[in-house]
Amino acid sequence: MFRWSERGGYDWQLIDRAEDATEVVLGATLAYGMLDEPVADYGTLQLVGGQIRAELGRPTELAGGGVSVPEGMVEISQDTLTFAVRGRPDVAVSTWRRLAGYFQGTVPADLADPHPVDTFGWTRDAAFRSGMNSFTVSLLDLPPIVVAAEKVDRLRRHLDPSAGRVRSAFFTTDESLVGVEAFAAPPDDPRQQSIPAPGRARGAATPGSLGAPLGPVQFTAVVPRTRTGLAAGLALRTHFAEALTSVGGTDPGTGCVIHEFGADRWITVACEGVPAPQHRDRAIARTLAAPIADARLTAVILEVEQLSESQWARNRRVLGLPEDDEALTVPGVRNALGAALNTVHITSLLGPDDRSVSVLPGYPELMPELPEERGQKFSSWLAHSALSGGPSTVRLGDRTLLTDVPAETLGEPAERNVIDLDAVAVIIEHSPTNLAIFDASGRGVDVDTGQLRRGGKLKELLDRRLAGVPRIRLTEQPEQSEPTPEQRRTTSTKRRYVIGAIIAAVAFSAVISIGIVQSATRARPVTARVAEGQTVELASGTALTASGIETRADGQDLIVSTSVRICAGGDLNAARGTDPAVQRAVGPANFALHSQDGMAGERTDGGGPQLVATTLPEGECADGDLTYRIRDTGSPLAFSYSNPFGDDVVWYDQ
């Protein structure tokens, strides 16, 4: 439960805390997220988020001697930024005032790693619905990029609540901290100037299909950002899971991912396993056509009513949306579900021309067709360029840029990608010659002019044609050198698993992430589906990272290695009978490799020093490799972690 008040020019939300809680939470939510950051500034918000977390977690000297280290929490969402400190009341206040100095420039900002963005989705659909923005770019799971220091400083000042440029609301779990002096009242109250946030996921609300590789995402829809809308989204999940079970005999772990887009919610229905295409299509058709029973809608209403609403209510307030006080009813959810069906986008098999090759009746291809152009042809230096992992030919036309990648194996179809040069939205520079170019519809091509005959000419033409297009430069740009045959083979083999770079990166979660305050007041198992390289923090503060997933062929099998890093948090405060050290105890048995068609990997020797079983003291880290052998079926790979407490983390190989 929570209640609102107004103090010092700001809205304050007082949230009930657990009776046995000895620490307090003090935080703020700002109406600025990844959707608000222009592509040209991509990465800036994550760096500011990293600096905020560093400030919130800085040790504080106590009046009676010693120090206290509070916990800093940051959540970068699609349209909001939330940050909070948890600790002793006096330490929380001291930290909060120091954070105000950071925003106002009186406290120097230390260098900090970018704060991870843990929201993922269907990249092409995100671009189609909301355009190319930093949220859409974040789904490409880029390595670290170059961000100018002046951009970070400018955004820091822009987000200062006391400047009044961005609407904000404060929250706490301690009534004595409501209205604590730290941020001065803004000169111009943004609450009086802001207008309600519009729906931001309806750029292409027409029902239809978009091409995508066979994978976890089944379809998406748009619902209102209300409890009724959320219930409708969960009803879609339930209805599809039942349809899959009916036509295929089993449900491969159906869930939905929730993204907040202003007055909209973008719902992605996904499966942990990949259902058979024939079962999937029948199940989708049944979901979209057959009515859902009242009992099922009643069940999802109960599910929504059990979820905490404090963060949702705070997000709505800073976005200028009215309070969501409408009662949840079966007719209301059924009406919202009917409206959602008119916004459904279905994943359909991607053809060699970068368009769908099969669609359900009534859900036509949405991707606009580009003209066929011969254009100027640029060919690879390598006679068998499949070994290089790059295109064999590139064609530059008046309107389009097209790449042809030959098949890796005789009899397989070639890969053809094409973009609209009149609508290029972003260029990602892997190196001065190696570019990934995306248009506003989410179509992308990879072009390395250094591997093409007359590549210098093509680079000159592209630079001239695409002058003014935002460029994102990766921090690591090694010298280009001729790859060895083994490197070529590894690149070629791994290419089949790169389902995220151009078309669709996805992470699966059961329902919705827990709010920042709820995760701070009680320990719960964490369920996370993220891209490799992302760090996941468990309830005790233990942080897990799986990165550098490398794949090489060995006959009919693949040898897959990954590097794991575990940094131990404290003991777990959970139900009686749970080992407090469960999240600090780690070993190979906690991890597994599997493909999305059900194949499981077997541990084998190889790679670097292998991870060994250990129980880490709080604050210490362990690093190690894990190597597996798995049958090469061409299905995307995933690497997972679990423990007896119920934590369930999956890293997708991007």
N, C-alpha and C positions, 0 to 999 in steps of 0.2 A: 504494500500500500504506500501511497505517497500523497502529499498535498503541496499546493503552490502558495507562494507569497511574493511580495515585491519589496526589495530592499536595495537602496543605493543606486537606483536606475537599472536594475537587472531583475529578471525573473529568477526565483530560487525554488528548487524542488527539494523538499525534505522527504527522504526515503526511509521507511522503517528498516531497522537492522535487526539481525538475530539477537536474541536476548543475551546469549553468552559471548557476543562479540566485544572484544576489548579495544579494537582499533577502529578508527573512523575512516570514512571515504570522503574526499573533497574533490570536486571536479567541475568540468564545463563541457558543454556541447556547442559547437559553432556550425553555422549553416554554410559550410564549405567542404566539398569533397572532390573525389576524382573526376566527377562529371563537370565540375566547375573549372578545372585546370586545363588551359589550352594545351594542345599537343606540343607546341613549341616550348612549353615549360615543364614537360613531363619529367618526373623525378624530383621536382622541387618540393612538393608537398611531403613526399616520403622523407626527404632530408630534414625538413622542419619537424616532422613527426619524430625523427630520431633524436634531434636536439631537445625536443620537449621531454621525451622519455629520459634522456640523460640528466636533465635538470631535476626531474621529479624523483629520480633515484639517487641523488647525490647525498652522501653522509652528512648528518647534522650534528654539531656539537651540543651536548646537553648541559644545562646550567649547573648540575651537580657533578659534572665530569663524565667522561666517556662520550661515545657517539651512538647515534641511532640511524639506521639505514631504512628509509621508507621504501615502499614499492610504488614504482611508477607504471601507469597503464595508459596506453594510447591505442585508439581504434580509428583507422582511416576508412571511412565508408564511401559509398558512391556520392552522397550529397551532404554528409556531415563529417565533422572531426570531433572526436570525444577524447578527453584526456583527464586523468584523475590521479590522486595520490592516496595511498592507504598507509596508515601508521598511527603512532600516538597522536593525540589531539594537538599538543604543542608543536610536535615535529611537522605534522600536516600543515599547520598554519604557517610555520617558518618556511617550509618548502613552497607553499602557495604564493607567499609574498616574493620569494626569490624568482619564481616563475613569472610573476608580473613584471619584475625587472628585466627578465630575458626578453619579453615581448616589447618592452619600452626601450631596450637598448642600453640600460644601465648595468646589466649583468652580461659580461662577454660570453658568447656562445662557443662551446668547445666543439671540435670536430666529432661527428657521430656517424655511425652507419645509418643508411636509409632504413626507415621503419617499414617492415614488410606489409604488403597489401594482401590480405588473405581472402579476397573475394575473386572468384573466377567464374567464367561462363562461356557460352558459345560465342566466339569472337565475331563471326560473320553476322549473326543475328543481332548482337549488341551494336555493331556498326550500322546495320540496316535500320534498327529502330531509333538509335540516338545519335548516329553520326560518329565520326572519329574524334575521340577526346582522350584524355589521359586514362580514363577507366578502360576504354576499349584497348588502348595500347598496352595497359598493364596485363591484359589477358595473353599477350604474346610472350610473357615470362622472359623478359630481356635480362641479360647480365648487367652488372653495374654500368652506369652511363656517366658522361661528363655533364655537370650542372654548374653554371657560373655562380660564383659566390654572391654576386649582386642580386641574382634572382632569389636566392635563399633569403637574403636580408630584406628584399622588397616584400616577399610573401610574409615573413615574420611580422613586419610592421603592419601589413594589410590585415592580418588575423588578430591583432591586438584588440581584445574586447573593448578596452577603454577608448579606442579610436572610433568605434561605432561604424566601421565600414562593413562589418559582417554581424548579423544578428546572432546573439549568444544567450545561453541560459546556464546558470550554475546549479549544482546539486551537491547534497551532502547527506550523510546518515546521522549527523549529530546536530540537534537543534541549536546548540550554542554557537555553531559555526555559520549559521545562516546570516548573511550580510557581513561576513568577516571582511575587514578592510584590507584590500590588496589592489584591486582594479578600480580606478576612479570612474565615476559615471561618464558615459560618452557625451561629448558636446551636443551631438544630434542623435536623439534616440532612434535607433534603427527599427524599433518596434512600431514606431509611428510612420515610418517611411516605406517599409518593405510591403510587398504585395504577396499574397499566397503563392507558394511554389506551384507551377503548372505541372501537368503530367509530362514526364520526360522519356517515356518508353513507347510513345505512340507515333514515332516518325513514319512507321509503316505498319499500321494496325490491321491492314487487310489480311485475311487468312490466306495461307499459301505454304509453299515448300521452298527450302533452300538446301543446296547441295552441301554435304558434309561426309567425312569418312565414317565408316561403321564404328560406333563407339558408345560412350555412356549416355550422351544426350539423346532424348527421344523427341521432345517437342517443347516449345515455350509458349507462354501466354502472358497477357497483361491483365491485372486486376487493380481495383482501387487500393490505396494505401490505408485501409481500414481493417478492423477485425473481421468484418463480413467478407472483405476481399481476400484476406488471408485464409479464412475458412474455405472459400471457393477454390483457392489454389491447392489447399490440402485435399479437397474433395477430388480435384483432378488427379492428384497423386494416387489416392485410394481407388478411384474408379479405374485408372489404368492398371494398377497392380492386380485388381480383381480380374480385369479383362485378360491380362497376360496369363494368369493362373488358369482361367477358363479355356483359353485356346492352346496354351502350351504346357499346361500341367504344373507349372512352377512360376514363382515370382523371383527374378534374379536381383532382389534387393532394390526395390523401387523407392525413391524418395524425391524430394524437391529442394531446390536451392532458391533462396529468396534474395532478391536484390531490390534496394529502395531507390526509386527514380522519381523524386519529387512527389507529386500526388499519386503516382503509380507504384505498383510493385510488379517487377519482372519475375515471372515464375518459370523455372526450368525444371522439367520433369526428367529425371535421369535414373539410370540403373547401375548398380555396382558391377554386375555382370552384363555382358552384351547378349540380348535375346536374339534368337534366330530371326532373320529378316522376315520370313513368311509369318511367324507368330507375331512379331512386332507390328507389322502392317495391319493384320487382322485386329489386334488389340487396340491400336489407335483408332481404326475405323469404328470399332464398337464403343470406345470411350466417347467419341465425338457424336455418335448417333443415339446410343441407348440412354434412357433416363436413369438417374441414380436414385436408389431407394432412400426414403426419408430417414430410415435408421442409420444409413451411412452418413448423411448430413448431420444428424444428431451427434454422431460419434466425433466428427471433426469439430463441431461446436464445443463439445466438452474438452477436446484437445486444446483449442485456442483459449478457452476460459482458464485453463491451468497455467498458461504462460504469463510471466511477469510483464507488465505493461509500462513500467516506469521509463525505460529508455525510449520505447516507441512514442509515448506521450511527449517526452522532451524533444525528440526529433521533430514531431509534428509542430510543436510550439515554435521552435527556432525557424522552421520553414514557413511559418505564418498560416498553417492549416488549422481549421477549427478542431475543437475537441471531438474525439471519436466516442460519442456517448450513445450511439444507436444500439439497441438491444440486438443480440444475435438470435435470429430465428431461422427456422428451416426455409420458409418462403423467401426471406431476404438472401440467404446463401444460394438458394436455387436460382434466383434472378441474377445474382452476381456471376454464378457459374455459366448461365446462358450467355451473358455478355462476354465473358472470357473466351468462350468457344469461337466468337467472331474475331478473335485476335491471334488464334493459334498459328504458329509457324512450325512446320514439321521438318525434321532432318530427313533428307532423301539421299540416296546413293549418289555420290559425286562422280560425274563422268570425266573422260579425258579432256573435254573442252571447258572444264571448270564450271559446268552446269549440271543440274539434276538429270539423271537418266531414267528415273521412275518416280512418279508422284501419285498420291491418292486422288481419286476423283473429287473435284470441288476445292482442291488445294493446289493451284497451279504454281509453276515456277515463278518466283518473285524477282530473281536476279535479272536485271535488264540485259538483253542480248546486245553484244557489241558487234560492230561491223567487221566482216572478214577483210583483212588488208594484207597484201603481199609485203609491202614496205621494203626497207633496206635490210639485207640479211647479214648477220655477223655469226661466224661459225667458230666452234671451239678449236683450240690448237690440237687437242687430243683426238685421235681417230676414234677411240672408244671412250667417249666422254662420260659414259655411265660410271666409269671407274673414278672419275674426279668428283662425282656427286653433284655436278653442276649441269647447266643446260648445254645441249649440243649445238643448238642454234638459237639466236635471238633475232626477232624481227621488229623493227621500229617503223611504225606507220604514222599517218597523219593524226590518228586518234588513239591508237592502241600500241601497247608494248607487249609482245608475246614471247614466251620461252617454251622450248620443247626439250624435255628431259627424256632420253631414251630409256627403254625398259632395262632393268638390271639383269633379267633372265629372258632368254629366248622364249617367245610366246606370250610374254606379259605385255599389257598395253603401255604405250608411252604416256608420259605425264605432260599435259599442256596447261599452262597458266597464262592468263591475259588480264591486263588492267586498262582502265580508262585514263589516258594521259590528260584528258580535260578535267579530271576530278581527283588528281593525286592529292592525298591528305598528309602523308608523312613519308620520310625517307629515313631508314635506319642504316647508319654507316658501321658495318663490321670492320671495315678498313677503307682507305681512300678509294679502292677500286671495287670492293665487295659491298653491294647495296641490296637491301630488301625494301621494295617500294610498294606501298599500299594505297589503294584509292578509297574514296569515301564509302564505297559499298563493302569494304573489307576484303576485296580481292587483292592478292599480292603476288609479286614475282621476285625471285632472287636472281641477281645479275652480278657477275664478277667480270668486269671488263678486262682484268688482268689475265684471264684465261681465254680470251677471244681474239681471233685475228681481227685486226683493225679496231681493237678494243679502245685505243686512245681516241679514235674518231667517235665511237659510240658514247664514250664518257663526255666528250666535248658537246655532242648533240643533246645528251640528257641534261647536262649542267645548264645548257642554255634554255632548254624547253622547261625545266623544272625549277628555274630560278625563283626564289621566294617561297618555295615549299619548305615547311618546317623539317629540320634534320635533327635526328637523335644520334649522337656519337657515343659509341661504346668506349669504356675506359681502357680496355685492353685491345690494342690493335697491333698484333705482332707482325713482323716482317713476313711478307708472302714468300713462300719457297715451294719448290716442286715437291708434292707429296710422294712418299714412298708407296710401293704397291700395297703394303699392308695397311697404310693409312687410307689409301683409296678404297680398299676393300671394307675397312671398318666404317668409313663415311657412307659408302654405298649401302652396306647392310643396315646401318642405323636409320637411313632415310625413311624406311617404311614406318618407323615408330614416331616420327616427328609429326604428330597429328595436331600440334598446337601452333606451330610457327606461322602458318599462313591461314588456316581455316578454322580450327576449333580447339581451344584449350578449355578444359572443364574440370571442375572439382565437385565432388558429390558430398552432400551433407544430408543428414536424416530429415531435419525440418528447418531449423533456423539457429543461428549462433546465439549463445546466451549473452545477455547484456553485461556491460562492463562492471556494474555494481553487483549483479547476481554472482558473477564468477569470483568476485572479491569476498563474498561473505559466506560461501559454502563450497566444499570440495565436491566436484562432480567429474565423472569420466569425460574425457575429451574425445569427440569424433571429428576428424579433420581429413579432408581430401585436398591435397595441395600439389603443386608442381615440384619437381626435384629442385633442391637448393633452398627451398623455403624452410624456415624454422618454425616448429610448433611447440608452444609452451603448455605444459600440463598444469594441473591444479596446484601442485606443490611448488611450482616454479622451475621444475626440471625442463630443460630445453633440448629438443631433438632436431637434428638436421641430417638429411640424406642428400648427398650431392655427387656430381660427377659420375652419373650412371653411364658406364661404358659397355658397349656390346661388340663382340667379334664372333665370326662364324667358326664353327668347328664341326665339319661334316653336316649332318642334319640338325645339329644342336647349335645353341648359342651359349657362349660363355659371357656372363653378365657380372660386372663388378661395380660396387658402389662404395663410397666413403661415408662413414657414419660418425657424427660427433654428438656426444651427450654431455651436457653440463647440469650437474645435480642441483636441485633446489633443496628445500627443507623436508622435514617429515610431513606426511600427508595427514590432514585432519579430516578423517572420514568415519564411517560407521564402525561400531565395535566389531572386532574380528578381522579388520583390514590391517595388514602389515604396514606400519607407518613409513617403512623404507621401500615400499613396493615400487615407487617411481625413481628411486635411486639405484635399484638393483637392475642391472642390464647385462645382456649377453646375446650370443647368436640365436638362442631359442626364442627371443622376443621378436625376431625379424623373419620375414618370408618374402619370396619373389613369386609372382604368378602372372600369367597372361590373362587377358580379359576373355579368352575363350575357355578358361578353366584349367590350363596346364599349370603345374606347380614346379618350381625350381628345386634342385637338390644342391646342398652345400658341397663345394669342392675347393681344392687348394688353388692358389693363384693370387695375382694382384699384389698389393702391398701387405704390410703387417695386418693380420686378421684380428678382428675384434674378439676379446676374451671376456668371459663372464666375470663380473665384479660388482661390488656394492660401493658406490662412490660416496665419500664424505660431502657434506653440503658445500657448494662453491667450487668443487673440483670438476674437471672435465676429462673425458676419455675420447680418444680417436681410434678408429680402426676400420679396416676394409671387410667387406663380406662378398664372397664370390660364389656364384651359382651356375649350374648347368641346367638348361631348359630346352625343350624341343622347339625348333624354329617353325612356328605356324604362321608367322606374319601378323599375329595379333598384337595390339599394343601391350606394353608391359607395365606392371605396377609393383612397387616395393612397399611392404607394410610393416607396422609395429603394433604389438599388443602386449598387455600385461594382465595379471589377475584382477586388478581393480576395474578393468573394463575399458581402459583407454584404447582407442582404435584409430590409427593414423595410417594414411596411404599417400605415398608420393607417386605421382604419375611421371613416367619418362617422357619428357617433352622434346 
